[in-house]
Amino acid sequence: MPSLRRVVYLKPLLASLGEAAPGNVSVGEFTYYDDPDHALAFFTRNLRYNFRNTGARLEIGRFCAFATDVHFMMPEANHAMAGLSTYPFGVLGGAFADAMPLSDYPWRPAGDTRIGHDVWIGTGALVLPGVAIGHGAVIGARAVVTRDVPAYAVAAGNPARIVRRRFDDATVARLLALSWWDWPLDRVIAAIPALVKGELDALGG
């Protein structure tokens, strides 16, 4: 963003990488990453162990806000734990790899990581593989997200736990039905005062 050099929209950044872009990542419009030093390196610094051999994806919605040092751990970070040793012999090549092909290792199943729309993730948070974070959720600074977070919940801590819900169930249901993040941009812009002030009735839902 020309007016704020530490903030980068992730969808155009991903597109700008061309053939170097990770093919297992998708990002919605207006999702941004804020980092005073490495904003443009998000897809190389903040996606950890994204070797892309498991087929797992990272899917990020629209209008998300990621603070500095938010990291997403991909499934390739996981070591096989079903045996006596967790040492990744085969990854290191040579005689280690010859002794047993990687395809025979008892890897844990690799699931996709899904971040909903309008999700705010605080400074230094770590999202582990296969986690789903619902629309409108907030993840606290330095949280380690090891399990799914429901829509419009606030999660914090290590491991992250739900500390409160942002709204009651009826309000959450209305917000999910509205799905304002899918509206045409001119309608979103017109709705900004109501979205920011919490005037749900003004949104027509």
N, C-alpha and C positions, 0 to 999 in steps of 0.2 A: 504494500500500500504506500503510494508516494508520500502521503502526509504522515505516515507512522511506519517507519522503516522496519521496526521490530515485529510487525504483524504481517502475516502472509495468508492469503486465501489458499486453501489446500487444493481445491479442484483445479484451478489453472496452473498451480505449481506442478501437480501431477502430470497434467497434459504437456507442460513444457519440457518434461524429461524425455519425451519421445520413446524410442526403443529402450531406453534405460529405465523407464518407469516400471515399478513392480506390477505385473499383470494380475496379481491376486488382491489388489486394493481398489476400492471405489470410495469416492467422497462426494457428498452432496454440495450444492451451491451454498456459498456464504459461510461455510465452516472455516474457522481461522485458527492459526497457531501463533502464539505470542512468545517471542524469544529475542532478547536484545543482541545475542551473539550468533545464533545459528538457525534463524527462522527458515532460511532457504534450504537447509539440509535436513528438514524434517523426515523425509522418506529414507534417508540413509542413517541418520543418528537416532531416530525415535522409534523406528520399527526394529525391534531387536530380534536377531536370528531369523530373519526373513529369507531363508534359503530356498523356499518354494518347492520343496520335495514332497510335502505332505498333501498338497492340494487345498490346504486351508486358506480361507479368505479373511480379510479385514474389511468390513463394510461400515462406513461412517455416514450418518445422515446429514441433513441440511441444518444450517443455523446453529452449529455446535461451536463452542468456545473452549479451546485448549490452552492452558497456561504453560509457562516455561517448564521444560523438562518432563512433560507428560510422555510416558513411554508405553508402547504396546508390545508385549512379549508374544512372539509367534510360536507355534507348536514345536518347531525345530529346536527350540531351547530345551525341550524335555529329554531327559535321558531315560533309557529303558530301565524299569525298576523291578521287573518280575523275577530277575535272576539274583544271584548272590552278590554281584558287583554292578554298580551303576556306571563304571568307567566306559566311555564310548570308544572302545578299541577300534572298531571298523572305520570310524570317521577319520582316523589319523593315518590311514593308508598303510602301505608296505605289508610286512608280515602280519600285522594286526588285522588288516582288511582281508588278507588271503585266508586267515584262519576261519573266518565266518562272514559271509556276505551280509551287508546291511539289511537286505530284504528279509533275512531270517531273524533279525532282532525283534524282541517282543515290545515294540513301541506302543505307547499309549495311544488310543484313538485321538485323531486330530480334528477338532471342531472349529467352525468359523467363529470369529469374534465380531459381534454386531453392536454398533453404537447407534442409538436412535436419533431422532431429530431433537434439536433444542437442548442438547446435553452440555452441561458445563463441567469440565474436569480441571481440578485445581493443581497448583504447582507441585511438580515432582510425583504425581500419582503414577502408579504402575498398574496396567490392566493385563491380567494373565490370559493365556489362550483359552478360547472357547467360551468366553464370558459374553453375556448379552446385557446391555445397559439400556433401559427403557427410555422412551421419549420423556423429555423434561426433567430427567434425573440430574442430580448434582453430586459430584464426587469430591470429597474434601482433599485438601493439600496433603501430600505424602501418603495417601491411602494406597493400599495394595488390594486390588479388586480380584478376589479369587472365585467369586460366585456371582450369579445373575443379580442385577439390581432392578427392581420394578419401576415402572413409569412414575415420574414425579416423586421419587424417594430421594432422600439425602443420605449418602453413605460415607462413612469416614473410619479411619483407623487401619490397623494392620493385625489380622486381616480385616478388610472393610466390613462393617456391619451397618444395618439400617438404623440411623439415629432418629429419624422422624420422617413423616410424610409431608410433602409440601401442601397438599390439599386433601379434603375429605374425598371419599370414594365417588360421591355423586359429581363433584367438581372435576375429578380426574376423568370420569366417564364422558363428561361434556367436552372437555378439552381434547380427548382422544377422538371423539366424534367430529369435532370441528377440524382437526388436522390442519391448523392454519399454515403450517410449513409447506403444505402442498398448494396453497392458493397462488394465483398469479401475483407477480411482484407488485403491481400497482395496488392490489387489494391488501397485501401485507403492509405496504407503506402507509396506506390510509388507516390501517388498524394499529399502528405502532403506539399511539397514546393509550389505547385500551389495553394492549398487551403489556405495556410497561406498568401501568397503574393498576392492573388486575381487574379491569371492568369487564367481566365476562359477559354480562348481559348486552353490552354494547357491540359484542362480536356477532350477535345473532344466534348464539347457540344455547 
